Amino acid sequence: MLTKRYLELMDKANQASDRQTYFFYIRQAEQLLKEESPEEYGIQPVTSFVSPSSFANAA
């Protein structure tokens, strides 16, 4: 069962009026899952954030 805090963060992300706010709450929720042992929930992050330097190295 997901924690109440996680569900609150996801709800705030869904209500966000802009992308910056949306991703702020998504990152907080993702961090919370990592801290609460994601193996227990069987949850993997939907998105992974790639640094701009990774794009430069790939080219």
Backbone as ProteinMPNN parsed JSONL, in Angstrom:
{"seq_chain_A": "MLTKRYLELMDKANQASDRQTYFFYIRQAEQLLKEESPEEYGIQPVTSFVSPSSFANAA", "coords_chain_A": {"N_chain_A": [[0.844, -1.18, 0.0], [0.601, 2.163, -0.89], [2.06, 5.057, 0.591], [0.318, 7.652, 2.37], [1.431, 10.172, 2.028], [2.82, 9.915, -0.407], [0.679, 9.575, -2.192], [-0.546, 12.056, -1.858], [1.411, 13.751, -2.938], [1.417, 12.897, -5.617], [-1.172, 13.61, -6.313], [-1.01, 16.395, -6.09], [0.801, 16.847, -8.155], [-0.758, 16.097, -10.351], [-2.593, 18.146, -10.297], [-1.148, 20.33, -10.965], [-0.436, 23.407, -12.607], [1.508, 23.985, -14.392], [4.435, 22.766, -16.127], [6.841, 22.826, -14.671], [6.066, 22.84, -11.961], [4.65, 20.442, -11.928], [6.693, 18.507, -12.443], [8.266, 19.005, -10.207], [6.742, 17.966, -8.061], [6.535, 15.314, -8.932], [9.214, 14.473, -8.83], [9.643, 14.678, -6.072], [7.877, 12.695, -5.174], [9.016, 10.445, -6.388], [11.485, 10.36, -5.068], [10.594, 9.861, -2.486], [9.576, 7.256, -2.795], [11.958, 5.885, -3.309], [13.218, 6.184, -0.853], [11.525, 4.759, 0.785], [11.93, 2.092, 0.298], [11.661, 0.79, -2.586], [11.609, -1.824, -3.525], [9.862, -3.16, -1.946], [7.396, -2.31, -2.815], [7.48, -2.895, -5.447], [7.867, -1.037, -7.443], [8.988, 0.879, -10.124], [10.664, 3.803, -11.267], [8.875, 5.864, -13.533], [9.867, 7.767, -15.202], [13.159, 8.79, -16.055], [15.543, 11.098, -15.144], [17.645, 12.818, -17.206], [20.825, 14.146, -17.423], [21.978, 17.156, -19.043], [24.637, 16.889, -19.874], [24.848, 14.229, -20.491], [23.664, 14.004, -22.964], [25.513, 15.334, -24.541], [27.702, 13.644, -24.332], [26.733, 11.423, -25.636], [26.639, 12.122, -28.256]], "CA_chain_A": [[0.0, 0.0, 0.0], [1.392, 3.382, -0.966], [1.851, 5.943, 1.725], [-0.572, 8.797, 2.173], [2.253, 11.285, 1.526], [3.064, 9.67, -1.83], [-0.558, 9.857, -2.911], [-0.734, 13.512, -1.83], [2.344, 14.334, -3.898], [0.938, 12.601, -6.965], [-2.37, 14.418, -6.516], [-0.546, 17.759, -6.353], [1.381, 16.85, -9.5], [-1.864, 16.067, -11.308], [-3.29, 19.427, -10.257], [-0.21, 21.395, -11.322], [-0.841, 24.199, -13.769], [2.638, 24.125, -15.309], [5.345, 21.617, -16.148], [7.843, 22.924, -13.609], [5.423, 22.403, -10.721], [4.342, 19.023, -12.103], [7.897, 17.706, -12.255], [8.699, 19.188, -8.825], [6.038, 16.984, -7.231], [6.904, 13.971, -9.405], [10.544, 14.172, -8.269], [9.489, 14.431, -4.634], [7.234, 11.388, -5.016], [10.002, 9.434, -6.76], [12.45, 10.291, -3.971], [9.911, 9.212, -1.371], [9.554, 5.818, -3.078], [13.315, 5.356, -3.125], [13.502, 6.145, 0.581], [10.65, 3.792, 1.45], [12.222, 0.771, -0.229], [10.827, 0.491, -3.747], [11.479, -3.267, -3.721], [8.672, -3.578, -1.208], [6.211, -1.983, -3.598], [7.646, -3.355, -6.82], [7.648, 0.134, -8.289], [10.14, 1.462, -10.771], [10.334, 5.133, -11.764], [8.364, 5.921, -14.898], [10.787, 8.61, -15.953], [14.471, 9.001, -15.463], [15.978, 12.422, -15.526], [18.945, 12.731, -17.844], [21.526, 15.428, -17.378], [22.364, 17.647, -20.374], [25.958, 16.387, -20.256], [24.672, 12.894, -21.059], [23.387, 14.176, -24.384], [26.764, 15.718, -25.185], [28.542, 12.45, -24.388], [26.144, 10.471, -26.57], [26.805, 12.608, -29.633]], "C_chain_A": [[0.888, 1.241, 0.0], [1.069, 4.297, 0.205], [0.93, 7.1, 1.355], [0.206, 9.971, 1.575], [2.528, 11.127, 0.032], [1.825, 10.025, -2.646], [-0.856, 11.355, -2.941], [0.17, 14.195, -2.853], [1.887, 14.097, -5.333], [-0.314, 13.407, -7.292], [-1.986, 15.865, -6.827], [0.07, 17.864, -7.743], [0.274, 16.883, -10.551], [-2.614, 17.385, -11.375], [-2.403, 20.593, -10.694], [-0.647, 22.102, -12.599], [0.304, 24.41, -14.755], [3.589, 22.936, -15.142], [6.351, 21.641, -15.003], [7.274, 22.427, -12.288], [5.123, 20.913, -10.774], [5.577, 18.17, -11.804], [8.485, 17.869, -10.857], [8.059, 18.125, -7.94], [6.353, 15.549, -7.652], [8.259, 13.569, -8.828], [10.459, 13.893, -6.775], [8.877, 13.055, -4.388], [8.217, 10.263, -5.338], [11.038, 9.258, -5.645], [11.849, 9.577, -2.766], [9.861, 7.698, -1.574], [10.927, 5.188, -2.871], [13.641, 5.199, -1.649], [12.703, 5.061, 1.292], [10.794, 2.387, 0.874], [11.305, 0.381, -1.382], [10.666, -1.007, -4.01], [10.214, -3.789, -3.049], [7.402, -3.37, -2.029], [6.292, -2.508, -5.028], [7.461, -2.235, -7.822], [8.98, 0.609, -8.846], [9.743, 2.847, -11.271], [9.882, 5.083, -13.217], [9.31, 6.724, -15.763], [12.135, 8.604, -15.265], [14.963, 10.334, -16.004], [17.418, 12.345, -16.001], [19.588, 14.107, -17.812], [21.912, 15.856, -18.791], [23.72, 17.129, -20.82], [25.873, 14.986, -20.853], [24.398, 12.97, -22.551], [24.663, 14.51, -25.142], [27.674, 14.504, -25.338], [28.034, 11.448, -25.406], [26.406, 10.861, -28.017], [28.147, 12.327, -30.204]], "O_chain_A": [[1.816, 1.349, 0.801], [-0.045, 4.303, 0.731], [0.791, 7.466, 0.188], [-0.309, 10.682, 0.712], [2.473, 12.105, -0.713], [1.921, 10.699, -3.671], [-1.363, 11.866, -3.94], [-0.261, 15.111, -3.552], [1.964, 14.998, -6.168], [-0.493, 13.84, -8.43], [-2.564, 16.487, -7.718], [-0.122, 18.865, -8.433], [0.368, 17.622, -11.531], [-3.21, 17.708, -12.402], [-2.874, 21.727, -10.779], [-1.153, 21.485, -13.535], [0.093, 24.956, -15.838], [3.543, 22.21, -14.149], [6.675, 20.599, -14.433], [7.934, 21.673, -11.573], [5.315, 20.2, -9.789], [5.514, 17.23, -11.011], [9.142, 16.952, -10.364], [8.745, 17.461, -7.162], [6.427, 14.662, -6.802], [8.426, 12.433, -8.382], [11.119, 12.986, -6.268], [9.312, 12.333, -3.491], [8.25, 9.246, -4.644], [11.42, 8.133, -5.321], [12.52, 8.783, -2.107], [10.078, 6.94, -0.629], [11.04, 4.09, -2.325], [14.259, 4.217, -1.238], [13.158, 4.506, 2.292], [9.865, 1.584, 0.96], [10.288, -0.281, -1.175], [9.698, -1.421, -4.648], [9.584, -4.735, -3.523], [6.457, -4.155, -1.946], [5.284, -2.557, -5.734], [6.957, -2.455, -8.923], [9.969, 0.724, -8.122], [8.592, 3.048, -11.661], [10.443, 4.345, -14.028], [9.526, 6.395, -16.929], [12.233, 8.435, -14.05], [14.807, 10.639, -17.186], [18.298, 11.866, -15.286], [18.953, 15.11, -18.14], [22.148, 15.006, -19.649], [23.943, 16.946, -22.016], [26.736, 14.596, -21.639], [24.841, 12.113, -23.316], [24.874, 14.028, -26.255], [28.343, 14.353, -26.361], [28.823, 10.699, -25.981], [26.394, 10.007, -28.903], [28.417, 12.682, -31.351]]}, "name": "protein", "num_of_chains": 1, "seq": "MLTKRYLELMDKANQASDRQTYFFYIRQAEQLLKEESPEEYGIQPVTSFVSPSSFANAA"}
